[in-house]
Amino acid sequence: MSVTTSRSGAERSYPLPHAGPDARFTESLVNSVAAVLVGYGYPGLDASADRAALKSALAAFLYNPLESHT
């Protein structure tokens, strides 16, 4: 697992290196996170755009962006 150091000097576990598809990143994961948010009183994800935004936010937190090869 990759560990990075933030400006405060504390070691971080996220974001992870992005090495391609990750079998753990599933619709079930997104649904589970959405359910936790609802359990804390946040609105449900009724629109597909909301679900896509949550999926994108999770990916941004979990993974370093792919390097550009230009």
N, C-alpha and C positions, 0 to 999 in steps of 0.2 A: 504494500500500500504506500502511496506517495504521501510524504509529509512536507508541507511548505511552512515558511516562517512569515508571519505578518509583520507590519510595521511595529507592532507592540512587542515583537520578539517571541510571542507565543507560537508554538507549533500548531499547524492546522492539518486536518485530515482531508478537507475539501477545498477546492474542487479536485476531482480525480483526473488522472490523465485520460484522454479520450482516445481509445485504441480501436474504435469501431463499435458495432452493435453490442449492446449489453443485455443479456437475457433477463436480468433483474428489472430492467426498466420496461414495465408492462402497463397495459391499461388498468390492470388490477392495482398496481401501485398508485396510479393517478386516482383511481376510485377510492382507495384507502385514505389517501391524503385529503381528498375532498370530503370524505365522511368525517375525518377528524376535525376539519374546519367547521363543518355543520354542527358537530358536537360541541364546539366552543361558541356557537351562536352566529357564525358567519352564514350568509345566504348560500343556498345550494347552487350547484352548477347546472342551471337549466338550459343554457344556450351552448351549442357546440363551440362557439367562439370562446366561451369561458373555459371549457374543458381544454381547448387547444392552448389557451394562455397559461393555464396551470401547468400543463405538460411542458411548455416552453420554459416556464420559470423553474420548474424542477430540474430540467436538463441544464439550465444555466447555473444553478447552484451545484449540481452534482459533478459536472464535467468541465474541464478546460475546453475552450473552443478548438476545433480542428485548425491546425496551422495552414495558412494559405501557402500554396506552392506556385506562386506566380513569379 
